[in-house]
Amino acid sequence: EPHHPESTYNLHLLQWRDAKLTDQDVVEAMGIAAGSLGNDWSAASLEAQIHMERGDVEAAGQALDRIEDKDKDRSEIASALSALERARAGLGRELSTISLARGNTGMSVLHGQGRYLLTAKRTGGKFALIDIWTGEMVRSFAGHPAQPVRPGSEHVFGRGGLGSLDVDVDLRYAVSGGLDGTVKLWDVGSGQVLRVFHEHSQSVNCVRIDADSRWVISGSQDGEVLVWDIRKGRALAHRFIHHEGPVRDVALFPEKGLAFSAGADGELVQWDMASGRLLKTLCCQDAPFEQLALSPDGIALISGDAMGRVVIWDAVGGEETHVVDKGEAKDAKAEVRGLSLSPDGSYLLVSSDSGAALHESPSGRRLRTFAPIAGMKGRLAGHVFSQDQGWCSVVMCQGSEVEVHDFPAYSAPMAVARVRASEEAVLALSEYEAWLLKAKEAEATGDAAAIARCVREGRARKGFARDKEAMRLWTSL
């Protein structure tokens, strides 16, 4: 019933959250409902709710401004206006775009507090710390430049370039994995390298540092996983060897003594940090895994693969708990490029080359989507973080652009539908059928003007604006 505001709102809100509709689709649908009812307060109020969940405070205000003063004392309108005022009062930064050095974001890692970004080209080996509020470089790091090939070593040790980056929550340490097979620990304050680990025999694809800045885990092209003790400056005694192919991503849960690795072989496995023993294979599938993320409390492990499938796991028990995205798309652009959790664990951002989607965690409910940065090509990486109570920011990096979205963490409520009287519905049906009959009579005589007039009158009846027969006659003109 496209002219019924509550049913239109409920249906389109759910479909939009499931990414079956775009922002424009749901806004247009509410516009049709509102337009057919004149100055009806309900449609305008519900349209404002949609805009507030989208994070468009200005559009929400414009919708509420259409409501007549006599209706603003209604409880629904008063609630919407109150939410709007809170959103306006708390709004931090507007949407902003920061340009970095061209090609600088071949890879990027956002610091947990959301102000600083580690960014680098994959070639050349250098990386930098960027203040995303100003776009200025704070610190540069020598990274992994090309080195002379060691006698008798594989050629990989002569290569310069980065395979992965990470930074700790206190912005004290950064860790990098190089195409030269080394893992390096950096002092963020000075930009100096503190330790260099040489245990990998091939290029390092992924590195992670734990929340306490005690452990670093790395995975390499040859399938090996190593855990490093930062304080002792050495690897643990055990190499974690299982994957038949490159390790794509890794994660650590030191409080429970657990490590995780995801491979191009389609296996997601759980390790015992102390013994190096494989504890459990969480998943074995055809599609290669691409990304892992661990919730701040370590309870949930999130995986993303090359088919776009995103799953939340019980990190300790190793059981699947939620499927965020079934990943049925076969488009290469669906491959999961980034997984990011907000510090409080309540939001999950999943990015691919086709954009990014924000989900509620752990339910996996999709809240909204973000398109790729206008005019930019190449991989898109996204990160989400909390900014004060009730607010979130999403930072997307693509090419040489960093785009920041601020929006209220607002969830629009479902609406109780107002029942239409049966007399009203029957009258609309009879009038529609009468006008449709006249339109068909005009069609038989070839009177296009009469067809248009009769179809227009019929479609104006509530509930029949998109009726198939009326649309057929309309499009045949």
Summary of the structure (lengths in Angstrom):
residues: 477
radius of gyration: 27.5
end to end distance: 24.9
largest distance: 91.7
contacts: 1645
relative contact order: 0.10
helix: 26%
strand: 34%
